[in-house]
Amino acid sequence: MNNDAPAAASATIPFGEALRFWLKLGFISFGGPAGQIAIMHGELVQRRRWISERRFLHALNYCMLLPGPEAQQLATYIGWLMHRTIGGLAAGVLFVLPSLFILIGLSWLYLVFGQQPLVAGRFYGIKPAVTAIVLHAAWRIGSRTLTNAWLWAIAIAAFVAIFALRAPFPAIVAAAALIGAIGGRFLPQHFGAGGRTANKGASSGPSLIDDHTPTPPHARFHPARLARVLAVGALLWLAPMAALLAGVGWAGTYTQMGWFFTKAALLTFGGAYAVLPYVYQGAVDHFAWLTPTQMIDGLALGETTPGPLIMVVAFVAFVGGWQSADVQAMFAPWLGPDGMFVGAALAAVLVTWFTFLPSFVFILAGGPLVESTHGQLKFTAPLTAITAAVVGVILNLALFFAQHVLWPAGFDGRFEWPAALIAVTAALALLRFKRGVIEVIGASAVAGLAIQWIR
């Protein structure tokens, strides 16, 4: 086997050119995971031919086995495959960084000018559209996952558990994983899972990293390398957490955010919509960092900005930091009114760090290990059951959003029939006419402005 082949292949992809592409991707990655993966497939497989169709799908299926934002992990994986660790870090960071800065700016505008008629009107139209988008996500995942009665039963049980019994999301994930492990052993025909595929259409001609390009040395599994990368990842988590503990204590808002969003990062099987109920339970119900209405508004902002949808956590952190007494007490004596922005922006940066650090560790340390076990039923069956449970959880999230959008003052208050009309129209546009998310949000924002003007 010629081990020089991968080095030669990667040498034909200049790092500077790859860097420019990853930066561009960070600004154009709209449309959620499906849209982001489609963009990468079109650019990397079909147009640039940096990687073959089969190698791209192999990387995508591997990322689907991990918790975390699969599109960002896919970018990290391909960058790592082409240019080692520095390539993976560059691809993953640039996928997230533009959306972080954009969301910090939009969050500030939301808190300062959110009650202005122009802004309020847009949000009035966008929020029912977000309700339809979440419902569409449940349908999209469910149509791909719920292929038999066992998986339907898991989805229904998960919905009942979170809707009626108020069960915590981690408990639902754990129970589903256990059921999947048992089902994979005794009913393998019902708990097998195929890999996700990208858009149809193979690349024309050979690729720089082709089907038969040998795995480069840095992508092969070595126990020593695994231990080294895990140690660095642990240090990168422990160092800021120790600094927060020393600076603000365990009860401090920053520390609690770091710990909470670390747990959230490990529970994002099934994409961002799957972890949103857990974020809601913690950020709204338990910590009261923001209100239910603000949570919906944050998801609306997340849907309209590039980058992974899980970046809504930056909005949650910004609002929580802005409204936190202990955060403002840290900065107000030094910066005065500007301390509110600095404290909130630092919260958004910290939460982004704790949310995405596990994804980099999974790729850089666990990539070769997980790839070697991909396709084995004992690993895919629990994921299949978890994804089925996620469908029920997301449906509960859609009902939660519908309640707060259509009855903002509670069921005893006025029913917002204009919002209901926007939600139904948005759902039809997504489900029946297959319109894009950004297109639906834009039209809904215009409708909200028109309603605001009429009123």
URQUITA-V658257 format. One record per residue. PHI is phi in whole degrees, 0 to 359 (999 if undefined). PSI is psi in whole degrees, 0 to 359 (none if undefined). OMEGA is omega in whole degrees, 0 to 359 (none if undefined). Layout:
phi = (PHI,PHI)
psi = (PSI,PSI)
omega = (OMEGA,OMEGA)
This chain:
phi = (999,271,285,279,300,296,297,294,295,292,293,279,252,302,299,298,294,297,299,296,293,297,294,300,300,299,265,245,276,272,92,72,304,298,294,294,294,297,298,296,298,296,281,277,267,271,270,276,57,283,215,283,302,295,292,297,293,298,295,295,297,297,295,294,280,257,289,116,287,295,293,295,293,296,299,299,299,293,299,294,295,279,225,62,299,297,292,295,296,298,296,292,292,290,292,259,301,302,293,297,295,297,291,299,295,292,296,297,299,297,287,274,242,298,269,294,306,296,285,298,296,296,293,299,278,287,298,294,295,297,302,294,295,294,299,297,297,298,294,296,291,295,294,272,256,278,261,204,296,297,289,299,297,296,297,295,297,295,299,297,298,274,279,266,262,56,292,292,301,302,294,294,298,297,296,295,297,296,299,296,297,292,297,297,277,257,228,299,291,261,239,287,221,274,285,282,241,271,299,293,112,272,286,264,85,289,252,295,251,264,303,257,294,299,298,294,304,289,261,271,283,223,305,295,293,301,297,293,290,297,296,295,299,297,295,293,274,291,299,293,294,296,296,293,299,289,275,237,82,297,279,296,301,300,294,296,296,300,291,296,282,295,296,299,296,271,242,271,294,95,97,296,297,290,271,301,300,293,298,298,302,280,288,263,286,272,269,56,289,205,270,303,297,296,297,295,299,296,295,299,295,299,289,258,243,290,98,296,297,297,295,303,296,294,295,303,292,297,296,298,293,298,262,275,294,287,293,291,295,287,250,302,298,263,243,65,299,293,298,296,292,298,297,289,296,296,299,296,294,298,294,298,300,290,284,262,305,301,298,295,295,301,285,288,261,267,308,299,292,292,298,289,253,298,94,280,300,295,263,277,297,300,295,299,293,298,296,297,297,300,300,295,293,292,299,298,296,298,294,299,296,300,300,282,272,273,233,299,260,96,295,278,269,284,275,274,294,298,294,297,295,296,298,295,296,296,297,296,298,283,277,268,257,57,283,282,298,298,298,294,295,299,295,292,297,297,298,297,297,296,295,298,291,295,288)
psi = (135,101,353,346,313,323,319,322,314,331,336,354,95,137,323,320,318,319,317,323,316,324,316,317,322,334,343,6,66,171,12,186,318,314,320,318,322,320,313,320,314,320,310,325,310,317,305,334,43,332,146,165,312,318,324,312,325,316,319,315,325,315,330,340,350,151,152,173,111,324,317,321,324,317,316,316,311,320,320,319,323,318,34,202,319,325,318,317,317,314,314,319,315,339,331,324,313,317,329,310,320,316,326,315,316,324,319,315,321,315,327,320,12,337,356,142,321,318,315,322,319,317,328,323,327,323,316,330,322,322,315,324,318,319,319,323,318,318,317,314,320,320,334,334,316,79,358,172,327,315,325,318,321,317,316,317,321,319,313,320,317,329,311,323,353,37,141,146,318,324,322,317,315,316,318,319,319,315,319,320,317,316,323,332,318,336,60,333,340,347,12,155,129,160,158,151,157,187,151,156,114,161,152,128,172,157,159,320,97,180,324,8,125,150,126,155,322,346,4,152,128,124,321,319,320,313,322,315,322,321,318,317,317,320,319,337,317,322,306,326,319,321,321,317,318,326,315,355,169,325,354,150,315,316,315,322,315,315,316,314,342,315,320,322,333,1,11,40,130,3,182,324,332,325,346,320,322,318,319,313,318,308,326,305,313,306,340,41,334,168,165,319,317,325,317,317,322,320,324,317,318,325,338,5,154,167,173,143,333,349,353,339,333,321,314,314,320,312,317,317,322,322,0,128,319,329,315,329,336,325,334,317,334,323,355,223,330,343,331,316,315,314,320,319,320,322,317,319,315,316,321,318,309,333,321,344,315,326,318,320,318,318,308,329,314,354,301,323,312,323,325,341,1,138,350,133,326,341,325,331,313,322,322,315,320,316,324,317,325,326,314,323,318,324,319,322,319,319,322,314,317,319,313,340,319,331,69,335,14,169,341,349,192,141,126,85,327,321,322,321,319,317,315,317,317,319,318,319,320,312,318,316,1,38,159,157,313,320,316,318,318,314,322,323,318,317,320,319,320,318,319,321,319,321,none)
omega = (183,182,177,184,180,179,179,180,181,180,179,175,182,182,179,178,177,180,179,178,181,177,177,180,180,181,184,187,174,171,179,184,182,180,181,179,178,178,180,179,181,183,189,184,189,186,183,181,175,183,183,179,184,180,177,180,177,178,181,179,176,180,179,179,187,167,178,182,189,181,178,178,178,176,179,181,183,176,177,180,183,189,174,186,182,177,178,179,180,181,182,181,182,175,186,192,179,181,177,180,179,182,175,179,180,178,178,178,180,183,183,186,186,181,177,185,182,180,181,180,179,180,178,179,184,186,174,175,177,176,178,180,179,176,178,177,178,180,183,180,181,181,179,191,189,186,178,186,180,181,173,180,178,180,180,179,178,178,179,182,184,182,186,185,181,180,178,183,178,179,179,179,181,180,179,179,178,178,180,179,178,180,179,181,188,179,187,182,181,186,172,181,174,179,177,180,176,179,180,177,180,178,178,179,181,178,179,170,189,183,187,175,182,176,181,183,183,180,177,183,173,182,182,179,177,180,182,182,176,179,178,178,178,179,180,174,185,184,178,179,177,178,178,178,180,185,186,179,182,183,181,182,180,181,180,177,180,181,182,184,169,177,179,181,181,184,187,170,179,176,186,181,180,184,181,176,178,177,178,181,182,188,183,186,189,185,182,177,178,183,176,179,178,178,178,178,179,177,177,177,180,180,185,180,177,178,181,182,180,176,172,178,177,175,179,181,181,180,179,178,179,185,183,181,183,176,181,177,180,190,184,181,183,188,180,182,179,180,180,180,182,180,180,180,177,176,180,180,180,181,177,178,184,181,187,179,179,180,178,180,179,183,188,181,187,182,180,181,181,179,181,180,184,178,178,187,183,177,184,183,176,178,177,180,179,180,176,178,180,179,178,180,180,176,176,179,178,178,177,179,181,179,185,178,185,176,186,179,183,183,177,181,184,175,182,182,175,178,178,179,178,181,180,179,179,179,178,180,182,188,186,187,173,178,181,182,182,178,180,180,179,179,180,177,177,178,178,177,179,178,179,180,180,181,none)
